[in-house]
């Protein structure tokens, strides 16, 4: 595999002076448009000139600046420092001068470590490789390491022993580093989501149980664990309907009535987004003919529900492996 440290992302422009959209720049850099916009908000890396009422357009010098930031980050420079250096070079009109700057000499030939290393602790070696690629903001390397882990170890082991420890380490680093490392979390989360969606699915044959409905609470934006659960159910040919983050309460109620699910899994990452009243409302939704009304079994998932009392008929899911076993057992009963 080609070393990402030796590679600078290249943006293919239709012409020497043709402007590019944020989406085009993001695709060429291997990150999401949201990540590029996040860099612009936090570090000022963006188009130097804008026109009111129109989308942002990246001119060649703007593209060269963000490329230089990514190049420095690949060498191990913290993103904020890499952005400041790239912007200074844009002001001087030369991106080639970076090879003689003190910051470039200070990081040449080393991978991110020391104060920039993620607090992984005692983990599998695959975690360290994934973390290094994420800190470098090397999207292709992150994607390849995720694919390799999922293919070699399977979804459950890769999720519990490689992906989650790395995500937790990024979160801890972000919590102690102020504004830094938000872009690392965004890039890693996006790549994990893409890797989960690329996993092969198994189609069920014949009539089966009613689907499992997966949704986050209305204010919950963190859906990766729910995406992993959806991927695991699909691999087992179990019917699933995934609604993702921040599903409004009214839309959730409508979906339950229309689908008539076997189970409803309600995800909350934090206590601030765990809504006991919403859980009671969902559990009370019925469908079917009068006199033969049915109600879903409710399963609460995520750390936001920790300590929340369980009403009769409710359940709690903890961990991907246990959650898949619980749901599969229920559907086969």
N, C-alpha and C positions, 0 to 999 in steps of 0.2 A: 504494500500500500504506500502511495506517495506521501511523504511527510507534509502535513498541512503547514508546518512552519516555513517551508520553502516555497509555498504557493500563495500568491496574492489573488483574490477573486477578480475575475475579469468581467466587465460589463460590455456586452455587445451592443453598440449603438448603431442605428441605421445610417448615420452620417457623422461627420466630424463635429458638427455643431448642432445636431439634432437633440432636442430635449427629451428626457425620459420621464415616465410616470414613476411614482413611488413604488407601485407594484412591480414594474419592470426592473427597477434597481434591486428590490428585495429578492426577486426570483434569481437574479444573476448572482447575488451574494449568498444565496442559500438560506435565507431567513424569511420570516413572515413580514408583511407590510406593517403589522402592529409593532414589531421589533424595531424597524427602521424609524417609525414615528416616535417610539419611545426614546431612541438615541437622539432624535432631533429635539425632543422636549428637554431631556436631561443634560445633553452635552452640546447642543447647538449645532449638531452635524446635520445639515440640510441645505436646501437651495439657498444661495446667497441673495437671490432676487425673487420676488413674488409679485403677482398681479392680483388685485382685489377681484373677488368673484370668480376666480378660476382655480383649477386644481394646481397643486405644486408641480413644477417641472424642473427636472434636474439637468443642468447643463454639464458639459464635459468636466469643467473644473470642480463642480460639486461632486460628481461621481468619483473623480480622482481623490478627493478629500476623504470620502467614506471608505474607499478602497484602502487608503493609507492607514486609516484608523483600524480597519480589520487586519491589515498586515502587521501593525505593531502589536495588536492584541494577540495575534497568532504567535508572536515572539515572547509573549508573557507579560506585556505591559498592561497594567490595569486599564480598563476601558476609558475611564474619565481622563487619565493621563494621556492615553493614546489619542483621544479626541482633541485635547488641548494642543498636542504636538502637531496633529494633522491640520488643525485650523491655523496655527502659526505658519506652517509651511504654505498653506493656501494664500495667506497674506503676503508671503514673500514671493509667491508665484512659482515655486519649484517644489515638487514632491520628491525629487531625486536627492535633495540635500539631507534627507533623513538618515542616510547611511553614515553621515559624519556627525550626527547629533549625539550628545551624551546619553540620552535615554536609549538609543538604539545600541550603542556599545555596551550599555549596562545589562542588556538582556540577550544579546546575540549568543546563540549556541546553547541556551538553556530552556527547559520547559517550565511552565508555571509551577511555583513551589514557594516555600517559605511563607511569608505573610499572605500570599495570594492563593495558597493551597486550601482546598475545602476540608473541613473537619470531618473526615470520613471515619476515623477510628479503625477498629479491627473488622475489615470487610474483605470480600472477594477481590481478586486482582482486577476483574472486569470492571468493578466500580471505579477503580483508580483511573483506568484508561478512559472510561466514559466521562469522569469528572474533568480530566485534563482537556479532553476535546471540547467539553462544554465551556470551560473557563476561557479557552482560546476562541470561543464563538465559531468553531469550525463545524458548521452544520453537516457537511457531507460525512465527516468522520463520526459525528454523533449518530447520524442515521445508520451508518454501517455497523457501528458497535452495538446499537440496539437490535438491528436485524440479526447479527451474529449471536447475540445473547438469546434472543427469542427462538432462533432455529436450533441452537445447541442445547438449551436447557428447558425449553417449553415456556409457556406463558406464566404459569404460577411461580416457578422457581426464579425465572428472570425478573418477574415483578417484585417478589418479596425479598430477594437476595441481591439484586443488582440495581434495578430501577428505583425502587423506593428509598434505599439507603442513600443513593446519589441525590435524589430530589430533596430528602430531608437535610442533607449536608448543605445544599444550595440555600435552602430556607434558613438554616442556622447562620450561614455566612452573611446572608442578606440582613438578618435581624441584628447582627453585630457590626455591620459595615455601613450603616446609614443608607445613602442613595446608591451605593455600589452593588453590583451583582444582580440587580433587578433584570438586566438584559440577559444574564446567564440563565436565570430561572425561566424567562419567557422563551428563550430559544430551546432550552432542554424540554420544557413542557410541550411546546409545539411539536418537536421531533418525536416525543413519546406518543403523543396523540396520533400523529401520522403513522408511526410504526404499528400501533394497535389496530388502526383501520386497514392496514395492509395485510393483516393476518388472514389466512384462509378460513372460510366458514363452511360448516357442514349443514346441508339442507335436510330437514326432517322429511321422512316419507310417510304418507298417509295422514289421517287425522290424529291430532295430538292434543295436549292440554292447552288451555287458554294462555296467552302470552304473559310474560313477566314485564311489568312496566317499571322503568328506571327513570327517576327524575331527581333533580336537586330542588331544594326549597327555593322560594321566590328570590331571596337575596344572595343565594349561594352561587359563586362563580367558579369554584374549584370542582371540576368534574372528572379529572383523570382517573381516580379510583373507580368511579362508576363506569367509565369507558373501558377499563380493564375487565370489570365484571361483565359488561355487555359482550366483550370479545370472547371471554371464557364461556359464556352461555352459548354464543353462536358456534364456537368450536364443538360444543357438545350437542349440537342440533336441537337446542332448546329454544322455544320461541321467545323473542325479546323485542320490546319496543323501547328504544332509548330516546329520551327527550332532552338530556343534557342539562346545562346550567340555567339557573334563574328562570325556572318555569313559573309563570304567574299562577296564583292559586286557582283562579277561575278556569284557566286552560287545563290545569291538572285535573280538576273535577270533571270537566267535559271529556277529557281523554279517558278517565276511568269509566264513565258511563258508556262511552262509545265502544271501548275495547272489551270491557268486562274481564279484566285481567285475573289470573290466578293469584298473583302476588303484586303488591306495590312496594318497591324499594325506594325509600325517601332518604336522600343523602344530605348531610350537613357537616361541614368542615369545622365550624366553630359554634360555640354556644350562642353567639349573636345571631346566627342564621337558623338555629334550631327553634322551630315553632310548634310547641305541643298542641296548641289549639288547631293548627292546620292538620297535624297528624290525626287528631280526633275527628275532624271533618272528613278527611279522606277515608278513614276506617268506617265511617257511617254512610258512605255513598252506596246506594243500591241500584240494581238494574234487573230487568226481567219482568215477567208477568206478576201482577198483584197476587199475593198469596204464595209466590215462589221466588221472592226477591233474593238476590244474592249480594254478598258483600265481599270485598277483597280482604285477603290477609295482609296486614301491614308489617313490613320489616324496616326497622330504623337502622341506618348505616352511617358511619362516620363518627369522629371524635366529638362533634357538636352535641350528640345525644347522650354523651357519657353522664351517668347519674340521673337521667330522666326516667321517671317511673313508666313501667310498661302496663298498659291496660290489658284486660283479658283478650286473648287472641292475637296480640302483637308479638313480634319477635325482634331480636337484635342481631345484626351481622357484624362480625369482627374478623378482619383478614380475608384475603381473596380466596384462599384454599377452603377455609371453613364456610365462606359464603356460598361458593359453588356447590359444596357438598349439601348444605342446608337446602338450597333451592332445588337441586336435582332430586334430593330425597322427597321433598314436598310434591314435586310435579309427578313423580313416579308412584306416589301412594295411591 
